[in-house]
Amino acid sequence: MLNRTLLFLLGLFCIGCINSELDPNVYSISNYNDSIEKTIVRINAESKIKRLDSLFNHYHKLGGFNGNVLIAQSGIVFYKKSFGFANFKTKDSLNENSQFQLASISKQFTATTILILKERGLLDLNDSVQKYFPNFPYNGISIKLLLSHRSGLPNYIYYCDEIIKDKDTPITNDSVLNILVRDKPIRYYPPNKKFNYSNTGYVILASIVEKVSGISFEEFVQKEIFTPLEMDNSIIYNKAKKTVVKNKATGYLYREKVAEDNFLNGVIGDKGIYTTSEDLYKWDIGLYSDKIIKRTTINEAFEPANSDMKFPKNYGFGWRLKYLTDGRKMIYHRGWWQGFQNLLVRLESDSTTIVILRNRKTRTIINPYIILDILYPDKQYLTNSNSSLKEIDDVNDSIEINDKSRD
């Protein structure tokens, strides 16, 4: 705890300490939606770039930060940089084409596929899981409860790890459903009793997409999201199908230990997407358009779905929500899995995007408020929020099997 606090204080100190000349080049992605207000205030853009560079260089040198960063406002990317290696053994450096496992950030894609089918009248959020899987042994669970983490279902990662002895053969979504039907592991809570972060729920959602669409979940995401948004460097990794990720960054645990590509990586929907920082930005700005889904429909994902959660936090469909001290809503999610530690933040009020993709597990937590204070120097979100690093951590976004306290 002391080390984390020192890193945090040193990070704040170093934010304004850089004196080196940086290229204040500001550019926008070519498919940027013109309907978004482009009048970003470029005043102090160079200052912001220097402070961001100081912060992430500090994390890299002293905190072991290894990854890619992309930050934009009003559809204009003004900071994009890679730190460290895609592979420590070969010393291949990370670059803009490096693909990272999104882990739980994948859940927002799964939620969107459900909303696409809803928009087309092919399902209803109040539908029971048993409508699609009649043998499903748990009553009273709707699609909406799966989306908002209120199903109370047990975590498949834990019960599959205990039940399955063959750890060399990857399991699939069908495996998860079959074990639920066969063994009926005890659920954590009755349906809709409380928010309880559920990887199992999002696996079932991906299976419902397959059932309704008649094609694989990977095909559906490619056809309905990746292709229309020109996310050409994005793919769903499925170990059971031996998916090839061409520019895959290796995931590392502590002390640069390579994370095992284990039997759970045949399960998708709760995790599985590999993408780049720029493709993730294309995803973010694509949600402001009607290219894949109507704004009125996707906005459901950004509304609080848990009335019993304590303000200013909440959860929508595949997205965490936090109301800032000036009333603005921060829409975000973390993703931790097998060495990857990621963060995606969006503020729709001025189309701000923060993308942080890491492929090395460290104890250094990137607090988004530090970045927001650089982007909005007059707001002082970090000071006014009175939030500790622990409160920002959202440890439930982890899927780590070897650290059950993080689920």
ABEGO torsion letter per residue (X at the ends): XAAAAAAAAAAAAAAAABABBBBABBBBBAABBAABBABBBABGAAAAAAAAAAAAAAAAAAAGBBEBBBBBBGGBBABBBBBEBABAAAGBBBBAABBBBAEAAAAAAAAAAAAAAAAAGABBAABBAAAABAABABBGBBAAAAAAGAAGBBBAAAAAAAABABAABBBBAAAAAAAAAAAGBBBABBBGABBBBBAAAAAAAAAAAAAAAGBBAAAAAAAAAAAAAGBAABBBBBAAAGBBBAABBBBBBBGGBBBBBBAAAABBGABGBBBBAAAAAAAAAAAABAAABBAAAAAAAABBABAABBOABBBBBGBBBBBBAAGBBBBBBBBBBGGBBBBBBBBAAAGBBBBBBBABBBABBBBAAAAAAAABAAAGAAAAAGBBAAAAAGAAABABAABAAAX
